[in-house]
Amino acid sequence: MTGQVRVTIDSEVCIGMGQCEMLAPDVFGFDDDEAIAFAIEGATIEREKGEDIADRCPSRAISIVELDAAEEGH
C-alpha cells in the first residue's frame, strides 16, 4: 500500500531518543519537559517513510494509523 498515514507514539514506551523528530520534524515533536516524542496532531506522512521511521524507533513506540475515507478525501 502507498499513500498517507498518521502515526502515534506510545508515551509509556518512548525513551526520548528524538530520532523520529530529526527524520520528520513536520510530523513529530519533542516534549523537553517530559523527554519524550509526540506525533503532531493532524499531521500525515507517506506510508513508506512512516514505516521506516517506526522501524528505526529504538523502543518501538511508533505505530502506523490508517486514514479513514473522509481523511483520504473520498
N, C-alpha and C positions, 0 to 999 in steps of 0.2 A: 504494500500500500504506500501511497505517497500523499502529499498534501500537508495541511497544517494540523497541529495537535496542540493541546495545552499540556503543561507539566504541573506536578505538585511535588512538594518536598515534605517529608515526614519530619517535623521538628524534633521529635523524640529520638530519631535515628541520626540526623545530621550532626557531623562532628566539626563543621565550620571550616573546612579547608578552603572554601571560596573558589574552587576551580570552576564551578558552573557559572558563577558571575563573571569570571575572566573570559570564559568562552562565549557567553551570550548575555552581555550586560543589559540588553533590551528586554530580556525575559526573566532574568534572575537578579535579585538584590541581596545585600548582606546586612544583617542587623548587628551592628557593632556592640550594642549593649548585651544582646543575648549570645553573640558569637556563633550565629547560625545563618544559613542562607534561607531565602524565601523566593517563591515564584511571584512575579509581578502580576497583580490581578488583571485579567483580561488579555494578557499577552499570549500570543501563539508563536509557534516555531515550526519550521519544516520538520516533518516526521524523522527523516534520516539524521538530521543534526540533533534533534531531541533525544533520539535513541542512543546516538554516540555519546552525548553528554551524560545521559543516565548510566550508560555502561562504564564511563570513566569515574563516576562518583565513588570515592573510596568506601563510603558507608552504605551505598545502595539506597540512599534516601529519596531519590528522584523516581517518580512514576509518570508514565505517559497517560494522558486522558484524551479519549476520542471526543471530537466536537460533535454536537448534535446537529441535525439537519438545518435548524434555524441559524446556528452559528456558521455553518458552511455556506450559507447564502442560498439554500434551496427553497 
